[in-house]
Amino acid sequence: MNHHWRAVARDARQKLVQTPPTELDTIFQLWYIRLLALYQLGLYQLASAEFEKLGSDDILTALPDLLPFEIRVLWAVLPFQMGHPLATLEFLSRLAIQCQKKQQLQRELQVYLIMVTRLIQMNDAHGAAKILQAVLHRVTAMDPHSSSRVDLMTSLGRLYLQLGDLATAERMYTDIEAIQKQYPALDTPLLQETIQTNRALLHMAKGNWSEAKQLLEQVIQQYPENLTAVNNLAVCMVYSGHLSQSMELLDRTTQQHPTTAGTSQVTVMNLCTLYELRFDGAGLVGKKVDVMKQIARWVGDSFNPQCIKLQ
């Protein structure tokens, strides 16, 4: 929880050395914890070398049932961080096929969602939307009352916004509101928050800054740690000509919620970007140093300091 991944990696290694070789389940779980810690630390080359010690590809191919699912996923996504995104997509596709053959539907869908995330990072929003549509169709067929259906529709709508297809995004958000009326059991405060945020993002895409600002302020009033709403409200303020209010909002949020907003790389980067619009020279450096001092107590080992843009 505190992102002390170096301590996690050391502890897992010590326990691995002390574990009898006959306790395979324990050994594999400890391997996963250590590999995850190395991944979170950004030590991808070292993690790859550790996988080689484990027997990685041979075991993953020959004995897929032996290794925990989490290790197989981690092995699949590791090449992406080392500059080989197509290898990751290939490994994930193979893993999804394995899950399909064993009728492990939830795991199969999880793998597809991981693929969607990687495609978005590759700026392939069309490919990501196509996979999300297929996943949404299957989830809806299984259980139209599922809350996962709303989450998928929300994600798909935001993808269409990024693609500039406002009509399809609006239709997706309208369908979510129809589900709210059709299935009262799904009408929770979380769904209300999602609907308001979706409406605000649609207004932003249309350039209706004042309407979006009003909706986002309502969301933040009820859910002050909704960082999606906070960051987008800051954007609305900037485009409405209220740069100082935007800075005050992000600064206040990071101070009031240091373990969430204060450790969010997106929020910190947005705040530092606003400083660059207002300050220069020593004043700008001083502001960024203050941010660095503030977040240093909370961020842990996996935080990327480049988001502060302090050169």
C-alpha positions as semicolon CSV with decimal commas, in nm:
position;residue;x (nm);y (nm);z (nm)
1;M;0,000;0,000;0,000
2;N;0,293;0,235;0,064
3;H;0,473;0,129;-0,256
4;H;0,786;0,016;-0,073
5;W;0,869;-0,221;-0,356
6;R;1,241;-0,251;-0,281
7;A;1,162;-0,394;0,061
8;V;0,907;-0,628;-0,098
9;A;1,163;-0,752;-0,352
10;R;1,426;-0,817;-0,084
11;D;1,181;-0,992;0,148
12;A;1,048;-1,217;-0,130
13;R;1,403;-1,315;-0,227
14;Q;1,493;-1,405;0,132
15;K;1,180;-1,617;0,168
16;L;1,250;-1,790;-0,165
17;V;1,592;-1,899;-0,042
18;Q;1,441;-2,035;0,278
19;T;1,147;-2,221;0,118
20;P;1,187;-2,600;0,064
21;P;1,188;-2,691;-0,309
22;T;0,893;-2,927;-0,260
23;E;0,656;-2,637;-0,175
24;L;0,590;-2,536;-0,535
25;D;0,280;-2,325;-0,468
26;T;0,465;-2,111;-0,214
27;I;0,768;-2,081;-0,441
28;F;0,562;-1,962;-0,737
29;Q;0,373;-1,710;-0,526
30;L;0,700;-1,570;-0,390
31;W;0,840;-1,554;-0,743
32;Y;0,535;-1,356;-0,850
33;I;0,572;-1,111;-0,561
34;R;0,940;-1,056;-0,638
35;L;0,882;-1,017;-1,013
36;L;0,594;-0,776;-0,952
37;A;0,816;-0,567;-0,723
38;L;1,090;-0,550;-0,988
39;Y;0,829;-0,454;-1,247
40;Q;0,692;-0,175;-1,028
41;L;1,044;-0,046;-0,972
42;G;1,099;-0,024;-1,347
43;L;1,378;-0,284;-1,334
44;Y;1,252;-0,459;-1,645
45;Q;1,585;-0,606;-1,756
46;L;1,639;-0,756;-1,412
47;A;1,283;-0,892;-1,408
48;S;1,344;-1,051;-1,749
49;A;1,663;-1,213;-1,618
50;E;1,468;-1,346;-1,318
51;F;1,213;-1,497;-1,555
52;E;1,497;-1,674;-1,735
53;K;1,600;-1,828;-1,403
54;L;1,244;-1,945;-1,359
55;G;1,250;-2,119;-1,695
56;S;1,002;-1,864;-1,827
57;D;0,897;-1,938;-2,184
58;D;0,950;-2,315;-2,173
59;I;0,743;-2,354;-1,858
60;L;0,481;-2,105;-1,975
61;T;0,435;-2,306;-2,294
62;A;0,475;-2,660;-2,168
63;L;0,322;-2,635;-1,821
64;P;0,067;-2,352;-1,827
65;D;-0,132;-2,506;-1,541
66;L;0,169;-2,510;-1,312
67;L;0,233;-2,138;-1,302
68;P;-0,012;-1,896;-1,139
69;F;-0,216;-1,691;-1,382
70;E;-0,064;-1,371;-1,243
71;I;0,289;-1,480;-1,344
72;R;0,174;-1,560;-1,696
73;V;0,016;-1,215;-1,727
74;L;0,328;-1,044;-1,592
75;W;0,550;-1,236;-1,835
76;A;0,321;-1,129;-2,120
77;V;0,325;-0,755;-2,039
78;L;0,697;-0,732;-1,958
79;P;0,817;-0,701;-2,322
80;F;0,594;-0,395;-2,365
81;Q;0,801;-0,206;-2,109
82;M;1,120;-0,311;-2,288
83;G;1,014;-0,165;-2,622
84;H;0,854;-0,476;-2,776
85;P;0,478;-0,404;-2,777
86;L;0,396;-0,655;-3,052
87;A;0,552;-0,935;-2,846
88;T;0,322;-0,841;-2,558
89;L;0,016;-0,850;-2,784
90;E;0,123;-1,193;-2,914
91;F;0,175;-1,334;-2,564
92;L;-0,158;-1,192;-2,445
93;S;-0,338;-1,340;-2,746
94;R;-0,191;-1,683;-2,671
95;L;-0,289;-1,649;-2,306
96;A;-0,646;-1,553;-2,401
97;I;-0,671;-1,860;-2,628
98;Q;-0,551;-2,083;-2,343
99;C;-0,816;-1,936;-2,112
100;Q;-1,082;-1,985;-2,381
101;K;-0,990;-2,351;-2,429
102;K;-1,020;-2,410;-2,055
103;Q;-1,347;-2,213;-2,040
104;Q;-1,198;-1,965;-1,795
105;L;-1,419;-1,681;-1,912
106;Q;-1,337;-1,424;-1,645
107;R;-0,965;-1,468;-1,698
108;E;-1,009;-1,450;-2,074
109;L;-1,197;-1,119;-2,045
110;Q;-0,934;-0,989;-1,804
111;V;-0,661;-1,062;-2,059
112;Y;-0,857;-0,878;-2,330
113;L;-0,889;-0,573;-2,104
114;I;-0,513;-0,578;-2,051
115;M;-0,475;-0,585;-2,430
116;V;-0,705;-0,282;-2,453
117;T;-0,486;-0,090;-2,210
118;R;-0,173;-0,170;-2,409
119;L;-0,339;-0,073;-2,739
120;I;-0,440;0,261;-2,590
121;Q;-0,080;0,316;-2,483
122;M;0,020;0,239;-2,844
123;N;-0,229;0,507;-2,961
124;D;-0,434;0,239;-3,136
125;A;-0,774;0,357;-3,012
126;H;-0,956;0,187;-3,301
127;G;-0,811;-0,154;-3,209
128;A;-0,887;-0,096;-2,840
129;A;-1,248;0,002;-2,920
130;K;-1,298;-0,311;-3,132
131;I;-1,185;-0,540;-2,849
132;L;-1,391;-0,349;-2,592
133;Q;-1,700;-0,388;-2,811
134;A;-1,646;-0,765;-2,825
135;V;-1,596;-0,787;-2,448
136;L;-1,904;-0,572;-2,386
137;H;-2,115;-0,798;-2,612
138;R;-2,009;-1,109;-2,420
139;V;-2,062;-0,951;-2,077
140;T;-2,408;-0,826;-2,179
141;A;-2,503;-1,171;-2,310
142;M;-2,394;-1,333;-1,983
143;D;-2,553;-1,084;-1,741
144;P;-2,722;-0,761;-1,854
145;H;-2,752;-0,661;-1,485
146;S;-2,375;-0,671;-1,435
147;S;-2,210;-0,352;-1,310
148;S;-1,916;-0,447;-1,531
149;R;-2,139;-0,372;-1,830
150;V;-2,168;-0,007;-1,724
151;D;-1,794;0,018;-1,663
152;L;-1,721;-0,118;-2,010
153;M;-1,972;0,117;-2,174
154;T;-1,818;0,412;-1,991
155;S;-1,468;0,316;-2,103
156;L;-1,589;0,263;-2,458
157;G;-1,761;0,600;-2,461
158;R;-1,442;0,773;-2,350
159;L;-1,250;0,594;-2,624
160;Y;-1,494;0,727;-2,882
161;L;-1,444;1,076;-2,739
162;Q;-1,070;1,038;-2,798
163;L;-1,143;0,927;-3,154
164;G;-1,359;1,235;-3,206
165;D;-1,673;1,027;-3,261
166;L;-1,897;1,237;-3,038
167;A;-2,221;1,092;-3,174
168;T;-2,131;0,733;-3,083
169;A;-1,995;0,840;-2,744
170;E;-2,317;1,029;-2,669
171;R;-2,524;0,728;-2,773
172;M;-2,315;0,507;-2,542
173;Y;-2,372;0,743;-2,249
174;T;-2,744;0,763;-2,327
175;D;-2,759;0,383;-2,316
176;I;-2,599;0,390;-1,969
177;E;-2,872;0,625;-1,846
178;A;-3,132;0,394;-1,999
179;I;-2,981;0,102;-1,805
180;Q;-3,010;0,311;-1,488
181;K;-3,386;0,336;-1,542
182;Q;-3,431;-0,021;-1,667
183;Y;-3,240;-0,190;-1,383
184;P;-3,303;-0,004;-1,052
185;A;-3,065;-0,239;-0,870
186;L;-2,776;-0,080;-1,061
187;D;-2,881;0,275;-0,965
188;T;-2,615;0,335;-0,701
189;P;-2,430;0,653;-0,597
190;L;-2,133;0,524;-0,795
191;L;-2,346;0,502;-1,110
192;Q;-2,475;0,855;-1,050
193;E;-2,115;0,974;-1,021
194;T;-2,024;0,794;-1,342
195;I;-2,319;0,942;-1,534
196;Q;-2,240;1,297;-1,423
197;T;-1,872;1,256;-1,513
198;N;-1,966;1,115;-1,854
199;R;-2,196;1,410;-1,922
200;A;-1,920;1,651;-1,824
201;L;-1,666;1,485;-2,055
202;L;-1,914;1,503;-2,342
203;H;-1,968;1,874;-2,278
204;M;-1,590;1,924;-2,274
205;A;-1,557;1,748;-2,609
206;K;-1,820;1,987;-2,750
207;G;-1,646;2,290;-2,600
208;N;-1,925;2,361;-2,349
209;W;-1,685;2,451;-2,068
210;S;-1,932;2,617;-1,831
211;E;-2,176;2,322;-1,841
212;A;-1,892;2,074;-1,789
213;K;-1,752;2,284;-1,503
214;Q;-2,088;2,288;-1,326
215;L;-2,128;1,909;-1,349
216;L;-1,772;1,838;-1,234
217;E;-1,809;2,071;-0,936
218;Q;-2,116;1,872;-0,831
219;V;-1,920;1,547;-0,857
220;I;-1,625;1,682;-0,656
221;Q;-1,854;1,820;-0,389
222;Q;-1,974;1,467;-0,318
223;Y;-1,654;1,279;-0,411
224;P;-1,353;1,508;-0,348
225;E;-1,105;1,229;-0,428
226;N;-1,242;1,165;-0,778
227;L;-0,920;1,257;-0,957
228;T;-1,074;1,221;-1,303
229;A;-1,325;1,491;-1,213
230;V;-1,063;1,708;-1,040
231;N;-0,819;1,704;-1,333
232;N;-1,092;1,768;-1,588
233;L;-1,233;2,052;-1,380
234;A;-0,886;2,206;-1,382
235;V;-0,887;2,182;-1,762
236;C;-1,229;2,350;-1,777
237;M;-1,102;2,634;-1,560
238;V;-0,799;2,687;-1,783
239;Y;-1,009;2,700;-2,100
240;S;-1,253;2,933;-1,924
241;G;-0,968;3,175;-1,851
242;H;-0,934;3,097;-1,479
243;L;-0,575;2,976;-1,455
244;S;-0,530;3,081;-1,090
245;Q;-0,842;2,890;-0,983
246;S;-0,718;2,584;-1,168
247;M;-0,383;2,595;-0,987
248;E;-0,554;2,649;-0,652
249;L;-0,781;2,349;-0,714
250;L;-0,496;2,107;-0,788
251;D;-0,274;2,248;-0,515
252;R;-0,553;2,218;-0,256
253;T;-0,644;1,866;-0,369
254;T;-0,286;1,736;-0,347
255;Q;-0,246;1,883;0,002
256;Q;-0,581;1,763;0,136
257;H;-0,542;1,412;-0,011
258;P;-0,166;1,350;-0,010
259;T;-0,178;0,972;-0,036
260;T;-0,408;0,972;-0,342
261;A;-0,396;1,300;-0,533
262;G;-0,050;1,377;-0,395
263;T;0,089;1,054;-0,539
264;S;-0,102;1,071;-0,869
265;Q;0,153;1,134;-1,141
266;V;-0,114;1,280;-1,372
267;T;-0,233;1,530;-1,110
268;V;0,121;1,631;-1,013
269;M;0,221;1,674;-1,378
270;N;-0,088;1,887;-1,446
271;L;-0,008;2,107;-1,147
272;C;0,352;2,156;-1,258
273;T;0,233;2,233;-1,613
274;L;0,007;2,508;-1,475
275;Y;0,304;2,648;-1,282
276;E;0,492;2,669;-1,611
277;L;0,210;2,881;-1,756
278;R;0,219;3,126;-1,465
279;F;0,580;3,137;-1,340
280;D;0,929;3,135;-1,485
281;G;1,289;3,137;-1,367
282;A;1,356;3,094;-0,997
283;G;0,986;3,125;-0,910
284;L;0,900;2,825;-1,126
285;V;1,183;2,614;-0,986
286;G;1,080;2,705;-0,632
287;K;0,722;2,598;-0,691
288;K;0,829;2,262;-0,833
289;V;1,073;2,204;-0,546
290;D;0,788;2,269;-0,302
291;V;0,579;2,006;-0,483
292;M;0,866;1,759;-0,466
293;K;0,909;1,815;-0,091
294;Q;0,536;1,775;-0,033
295;I;0,497;1,445;-0,217
296;A;0,830;1,291;-0,107
297;R;0,674;1,168;0,219
298;W;0,408;0,964;0,043
299;V;0,511;0,848;-0,303
300;G;0,715;0,533;-0,233
301;D;0,958;0,359;-0,469
302;S;0,760;0,336;-0,794
303;F;0,686;0,708;-0,844
304;N;0,830;0,861;-1,161
305;P;0,981;1,201;-1,066
306;Q;0,990;1,309;-1,431
307;C;0,627;1,417;-1,399
308;I;0,749;1,713;-1,189
309;K;0,950;1,826;-1,494
310;L;1,228;1,962;-1,276
311;Q;1,543;1,980;-1,485
